Amino acid sequence: MSEAAQKPLPFGFQFLAGAIAGVSEILVMYPLDVVKTRAQISTGSNTGIVSTLKTMVKNEGPRSLYRGILPPIMVEAPKRATKFAANEQYTTLYKKLFGFEKVTQSLSILTGVSAGITEAFLIVPFELIKIRMQDKSNIGKYNGTADTFKKVIAAEGPLALFNGLEATMWRHAVWNGAYFGLIFTVKDNLPKSKDPNQQRMTNFAAGTVGGIVATAFNTPFDVIKTRIQSYNGVGIKKYNWTVPALATVAKEEGIASLYRGFLPKVLRLGPGGGILLVVFETVSGFIRKNILKE
């Protein structure tokens, strides 16, 4: 069956393929996420990726590169599965609702934004716990993931786990809209694949380009999300809503500060987007061939 004629996988298999793709990406790229978070929280001068990694290993030990990895691992499977499964489900819905006969760039963007908003509701508590554990000012404060959940709820209340929800919705809507819109365009403009190996290369190129450009669009929202979620209830809460917070950071620190952590973020999510798409498509192809017998 040609790629254009393929029907969406059943939801359970979409979930499985997205889960495997997401966990594969996070295990490879996670240290860059720690560096990104520290850069976004900081209001001082940037120290660079290599320097930050060296300092962390020297002062905090190699395990610091994976500090806070359990919350994203816990949510990564449903998060990535939701991203792809929701995207395919919204595609089917919007085709019927708006009369699209085939997948177009505008449909890809619309479904990507919708999938991103759906995903945001799922991940916010886990993102907040990850941010708190990655923040170097909290070293020694939390003893693992469960302890972090417990202490945040005890000190700030259960609703604190959803701090940054609006910023997270912005971050994911923008990233997913750009990502799914661009991979559609890139794949449509590349030469048609003649064999599975060439198809994987096309998928990797499309995913990488989509990841890099989407990251350029959504980094300011990610900076604000990190700032909001790093607030621990002590002192004046400086950031609340996304748009006013963007204006505050730009005014006080300069527009460039809205792109703090951009390099480690794009180094992770650019190639990571390629890894994600290739693994998802590969697992999906395996399921179609060996389980569904298409």
N, C-alpha and C positions, 0 to 999 in steps of 0.2 A: 504494500500500500504506500502510495507516495506521501511525503510529509504534508503536502497541502491538503490531502484528502483524509488525513488521520482524524479520527474523533478524539476528544479529550479522554484521558485515562479515567477509569472509575476513581471516585474520590479517595478511597483507601490506598490505591496505588500512587495517586498524586502525592498523598501525604508521605508515603514511604520514600518515593524518589526525592522529594524536597528535603526530607529529614536527612538522608544520606548525603545529599549535596551540601547541606548547611553544615553538618558536623565536619565533613571533610575540609571545608573552607576555614572554619574557625580554628581547627587544630593546627593548620599550617600558618595562619596569618595573625594569631591572637597577640603576640608581643607588640606588634605595631599598634594595636588598639589601646594597650596600656600607655604607650608613649603618646598617642593622640590625646587621651583623656588628661594626662598630666599637662600637656601643652595648652589645652583648652581651659583648664582651671586656672593656670598661671596668668598673672597680669604683668609679669616681668619680661625680661628678654628671653627669646627662644634659644635653646642650647643645641638643637640639632638632634637628629635621630640617633646617630652612632654614639654621640657623647652621652645622651640620656640613657641608652642601653648599657654602656660601659659603667656609668655612675650607679645605675640600679644594681647591676651584677656585683660591683665592688662594695657598695654600702649596704645592700639589702639581700644579696645572694641571688643565684640564678632563678630560684623559685619565684622571685618577684616579677619576672617576665610573664608569669602566668597567674599572678594574683587576681582573684575575682573571676577565674574562668568558669567555675561551676555554675553560677547563675545563667550566663549565656549558653552553656552546654545544656542546662535543663530546659531552656526555652528555645534553643536553636532549632531543634527538630520541628516542633509545632510552628515556630516562626517562619522558617523557610518553607515548610510544607504549606502553611497558610498563604505565603506570598504567591507561590505558583498555583496552588489549588484554587485560591480565590480569584487569581487572574484568569484562569481558564473558565471558572464558573461565571464570573462577571462578563467574560467574552460572550458566552452563550446567552446570558441574560440580555446584554445590550444589543446583540444581533437581533433578537426577537423584538426588543422594545423599540429600537430606532430603525429597524429595517436594513441593517448592514447585510450585504450579501457575502462579503468576505472580510477578512481581517485587514484593516487599513491602519495607517499610522495614527490617525485621530482616535480610532477605536482602541489601539494599543495603549495610547496615553491615558484615555479615559479609564480603561480597566486597570492600568497600573496604579493610578491615583486611588481608585476605589480599593484595590487590594492593599495599598499602603496604609490607608486609614484603618482598615480592618485589622491589619497586623499590629498597628500601634497600640490598640486597646489591650492586646494580648501581652505585649512585652514590657510595658512601662514598669511594673514592680521589679522585674528582674534587671532591667537597665539601671534603675535607681540603686539597687543593692550592688551591682557591679561597679558603678561609679564610686560609691562610698568605699568599697574595698580597694579600688585602684588608687584613690587619692592618697598621696604620700603623707598628708597631714593626719590621716587616720591610722597610720601604722601603729600597731599595738592596741588599738581601740576595739577592734573586732576580731573574734576568734573563729573564723570560718563563716560560711554562708548562713547556716541556721542561726548562729549567734548574731549576725548582722541583721537578719530579719527580725529577730526577737528584740534587739536593742532599739532598732528604729521604731518599731511599733510601740514599745514601752515608753520611749522618750517623746515621740512625736504623734502617736496615734496611727491607726491602720490606714487612714486616708492619705497619710504622708507617702505611702507606697505609690500613690498615683500623682505625686508632684511631677510636673513636666509633661503631663499627658498632651496638652495642647501643642507644645513644642515638638513632641514626638510625632504627633499627627502631621505637622508641617514637614518635619524631616523625612518621614516615610512617604508621604504623598508626593513630595517633590522628587525624591530619589526614584521611587518606583515609576512615576510618570515618565521621567526622562529615560530611565533604564529600559523599560519595556518599549517605549516609543523608538528609541535609538537602535535597539537590537533588531527591531523589525526593519528599519530603514537600511541598516548595514547589511543584514542578511539578504535583503531584497536587491541590493546593488552589487553584491559580490557575484562572481561567476557561479553558476549552478554546480553543486557538488556532483562528482562522478562516482565517488565511492565513500564508504563510511569514514575513512581516515581524513579525506578532504572535508567531509561534513563536520567532523570534530574540530578541524582547524577553523572552519567558517564560524562554528558556534563559539570557539574560544575568542576569535577576533571580535565578533559581534558583542560578546559579553564583556570583553575588556574595554572596548571603546565605550559601550554603554555605561560601565561602572565608573570610568574616569570622568566622563562628562556629567553624569548624574551626581557624582561627588562634588564637582565644581559648583553645581547648582544648590546643593543642600547643606554644604558645610556651615554657612552662617546659622542655620537653624539648629545644627548639631552643637555648635558652640553654646548657644543659648540653652539648649536642653541640658547640657553638661553643667552649666553654671547653676541652673535652677535645681537640678537633682543633687548637686554637691552641698547645698545649704542644709545644715543639720538642725535648724530650729533655734540656734543660738545667735543673738544679735538681730540687727535689722535685716529683713528679707529684701534684698536689693532688686531681684528679678522676679517678676510674676508672669506677665503675659508676653508672648513672643515678639510682637511688633514693637511695643515700647522698649523691650529689652534690647532689640537690635539697634534702635536709635541711641539708647544709653551707652552701649559698648562702642558704637561708632563715634559718638561725641567725646567720650572720656578717654578712649584708648586708640582711636583711629580706625578707619574702615578695615585696614589690614588685620586688625585683631579679630575680625569676624571670620578670618581664615586661619586662625591658630589651629595647629594640628592637621592642616590640609595635606602636607606631604606624607606623613605616615598613614593618614586616612586614605589618600588616593593610591598609595602603594599597596594598601591592603585591599581596598574595594575595587581597584582597577583590575589587577590580576585575579583578585578574589572573585570578581564578577564573572571572569572567564572560567575559572575553576568551577564555580557554582553552576554555570550554564552547561558546561561540558559534562560534569558528573550527572546533572539532572537529565540531560538528553540521553546519556549513555545508559543510565539506569532505566529510564523510560523505554528505550529501545530494547533492552534486555527483557523487561516485563512484557512488552508487546510480542516479542519473538518467542520467548520461552514459557510464558505463563498464559497470556491471552491467545497465543498462536495466531496472531494477525499476519 
